[in-house]
Amino acid sequence: MKPKFFDQYPPPAGTVVEADQIDCKPLDPLTVAIIGYGTMGRAHALNLHRSGVRVVVGSREHSATGDRARSEGLTVLSVADAALAGDVVMLMLPDEAVAAVFADDIKPVLKPSSIVGLAHGFAIAFDQIQWSGPCFMAAPKGQGDMLLDAFAAGGGVPGLLAVTDSSPPEIWDLAASYAKAVGCLVGGGFVTTFRQECISDQFGEQVVLCGGVIELVQAAFEIMVEGGYGEENAYFECVHELKLITDLLHRYGVDGMRQRISGTAAFGGLTRGRRVINEDVRQKMREILGEIESGQFAKEFLSQHNDPSQGTKALAEKEAASPLAAAGRRVLPRLHPHGGSSS
Ligand SMILES: NC(=O)c1ccc[n+]([C@@H]2O[C@H](COP(=O)([O-])OP(=O)(O)OC[C@H]3O[C@@H](n4cnc5c(N)ncnc54)[C@H](OP(=O)(O)O)[C@@H]3O)[C@@H](O)[C@H]2O)c1
C-alpha cells in the first residue's frame, strides 16, 4: 500500500497528525499480538478489539493477567505462539523484562516482515532489543486505565509516534493507524524519536512527577508537622490541594491557573516558589538529565530494580512507612468513602 497520511517520509520531528486525517485501513489485513496484559497492554488490546482489529494476547504460563485477558473475551496464547500469530508484535512488557523475553521467546519466531511495536522508547533508546525489521512506537501520553476509560467514553489521549530508520515508509502510516485504533491520537499524534520520548519521559518522571513533586510534598508535610501543625491539616495543604492546582494547570496553563487562584496564593507562589526551586535545584535537574542521556540511569535501573535492599520494592516499602503515607491512610477513607478505583 502507498503511504498516504504524511506529507513527507520520514516525517520530520515535530510533525503533528490529527485523528481525522488517519484511518485504520493499514491494520485491516493484520493480526496484532499484544505481549503482556498489564496496565498498558490491556488498554491497547481492549481498545484495538473495540476498533475491530484482530488481537491475540501473549502471556506467560500461570499468569494472572493472562487469565484476566481470557475472562475479558480475548484469545490468549503463549508468548512465542502469539508472536508467531501476530503480523504486528507489541512488546507491552516492563522495561526490565523486555530484553530477555524478546531474545528468548519472541525474536526466534519472528519473520523478517514481522512488525515490532512499542508503547515506550526505552527498548530501542537503550538497546534492549535488536531488530532490523520494521519497528514503530505509539506511546500514549497518559496512563493505561485512563486511556481505556477515555476511549470507552469516545475520546482518548495524545500520542507520540516514532519509527526506526531501517523501517520502510509505510510503517509511519501503520504507526498512525495503530495510534488511532488504540485511542492515542486525540489532541494529535506527535512525531518524535524513541530516544526523545524515552529521555523526556524519564526526566519528567524523576524530576517532576514521581520524584520531585513527591519529595517536595514529603518535605513540606514534615516541615509543617515539625512546626507544630496538625498532620491532617498538613496533609490537606500539601497533598489534597495539589490536585486542585494541577487540575487548573492541566486545563488552563500556568497563566490561567494564576488567574483563578486568590491574590494571596498567586503573590505568595510567585515570590516564594523560586526560593524553593533555586539555582542549586536546577543544577541537580541538569545532572539528572545527564545521567539519563548517558545511559547511567538505565544501567542502574536494570541492575538495581529487583535488589532486595535497594530496589524499587524496598524503597517503596520504606516510603510507605513515612508519616505522610500514614496520614494518607487516615485521611483518604474520609475523602473517598465509596472507594473509587478506576481499574
Ligand atoms: N502503565 C502505564 O500506564 C504506562 C504508560 C505509558 C507507557 N507504558 C509502557 O507500556 C509498557 C508496559 O508497561 P505496563 O505498565 O503495562 O507493565 P505492567 O503493568 O507491569 O505489565 C506487564 C505485563 O508483562 C507481563 N510480563 C512481565 N514479565 C514477563 C515475562 N518475563 N514474560 C512474559 N510476560 C511478562 C506481565 O505478566 P504477569 O501478569 O504474568 O506478571 C504483565 O502482563 C512499558 O513499555 C511501559 O513503559 C505504560
The ligand as a Tripos MOL2 file, in Angstrom:
@<TRIPOS>MOLECULE
LIG
   48    52     1     0     0
SMALL
NO_CHARGES

@<TRIPOS>ATOM
      1 N1          1.3960    1.6660   32.8960 N.am      1 LIG1
      2 C1          1.1910    2.7320   32.1270 C.2       1 LIG1
      3 O1          0.2110    3.4610   32.3130 O.2       1 LIG1
      4 C2          2.1430    3.0690   31.0150 C.ar      1 LIG1
      5 C3          2.1410    4.3630   30.4860 C.ar      1 LIG1
      6 C4          2.9620    4.6480   29.3980 C.ar      1 LIG1
      7 C5          3.7650    3.6420   28.8230 C.ar      1 LIG1
      8 N2          3.7420    2.4040   29.3850 N.ar      1 LIG1
      9 C6          4.6040    1.3790   28.7720 C.3       1 LIG1
     10 O2          3.8580    0.1920   28.4930 O.3       1 LIG1
     11 C7          4.7080   -0.9510   28.5980 C.3       1 LIG1
     12 C8          4.0760   -1.9470   29.5690 C.3       1 LIG1
     13 O3          4.0390   -1.3540   30.8680 O.3       1 LIG1
     14 P1          2.9030   -1.7180   31.9450 P.3       1 LIG1
     15 O4          2.9100   -0.5950   32.9340 O.co2     1 LIG1
     16 O5          1.6290   -2.0690   31.2640 O.co2     1 LIG1
     17 O6          3.5310   -3.0200   32.6290 O.3       1 LIG1
     18 P2          2.8430   -3.9400   33.7310 P.3       1 LIG1
     19 O7          1.5290   -3.3870   34.1700 O.co2     1 LIG1
     20 O8          3.8800   -4.1930   34.7580 O.co2     1 LIG1
     21 O9          2.5120   -5.2980   32.9290 O.3       1 LIG1
     22 C9          3.4920   -6.0760   32.4350 C.3       1 LIG1
     23 C10         2.9260   -7.2920   31.7250 C.3       1 LIG1
     24 O10         4.0540   -8.0060   31.2300 O.3       1 LIG1
     25 C11         3.9720   -9.3450   31.7020 C.3       1 LIG1
     26 N3          5.3200   -9.8560   31.9640 N.ar      1 LIG1
     27 C12         6.2240   -9.3840   32.8600 C.ar      1 LIG1
     28 N4          7.3520  -10.1040   32.8290 N.ar      1 LIG1
     29 C13         7.1380  -11.0560   31.8860 C.ar      1 LIG1
     30 C14         7.9240  -12.1280   31.3910 C.ar      1 LIG1
     31 N5          9.1630  -12.3550   31.8430 N.pl3     1 LIG1
     32 N6          7.3950  -12.9250   30.4410 N.ar      1 LIG1
     33 C15         6.1430  -12.7080   29.9580 C.ar      1 LIG1
     34 N7          5.3430  -11.7120   30.3960 N.ar      1 LIG1
     35 C16         5.8480  -10.9040   31.3450 C.ar      1 LIG1
     36 C17         3.1430   -9.3070   32.9560 C.3       1 LIG1
     37 O11         2.5470  -10.5700   33.1110 O.3       1 LIG1
     38 P3          2.2570  -11.2680   34.5550 P.3       1 LIG1
     39 O12         0.8880  -10.8440   34.9440 O.co2     1 LIG1
     40 O13         2.3780  -12.7000   34.2500 O.co2     1 LIG1
     41 O14         3.3240  -10.7550   35.5040 O.co2     1 LIG1
     42 C18         2.1200   -8.2280   32.6110 C.3       1 LIG1
     43 O15         1.0530   -8.7620   31.8770 O.3       1 LIG1
     44 C19         6.0710   -0.4260   29.0630 C.3       1 LIG1
     45 O16         6.8690   -0.2070   27.9290 O.3       1 LIG1
     46 C20         5.7190    0.9060   29.7030 C.3       1 LIG1
     47 O17         6.7920    1.8110   29.7010 O.3       1 LIG1
     48 C21         2.9670    2.0980   30.4550 C.ar      1 LIG1
@<TRIPOS>BOND
     1     1     2 1
     2     2     3 2
     3     2     4 1
     4     4     5 ar
     5     4    48 ar
     6     5     6 ar
     7     6     7 ar
     8     7     8 ar
     9     8     9 1
    10     8    48 ar
    11     9    10 1
    12     9    46 1
    13    10    11 1
    14    11    12 1
    15    11    44 1
    16    12    13 1
    17    13    14 1
    18    14    15 2
    19    14    16 1
    20    14    17 1
    21    17    18 1
    22    18    19 2
    23    18    20 1
    24    18    21 1
    25    21    22 1
    26    22    23 1
    27    23    24 1
    28    23    42 1
    29    24    25 1
    30    25    26 1
    31    25    36 1
    32    26    27 ar
    33    26    35 ar
    34    27    28 ar
    35    28    29 ar
    36    29    30 ar
    37    29    35 ar
    38    30    31 1
    39    30    32 ar
    40    32    33 ar
    41    33    34 ar
    42    34    35 ar
    43    36    37 1
    44    36    42 1
    45    37    38 1
    46    38    39 2
    47    38    40 1
    48    38    41 1
    49    42    43 1
    50    44    45 1
    51    44    46 1
    52    46    47 1
@<TRIPOS>SUBSTRUCTURE
     1 LIG1         1 GROUP 0 **** ****
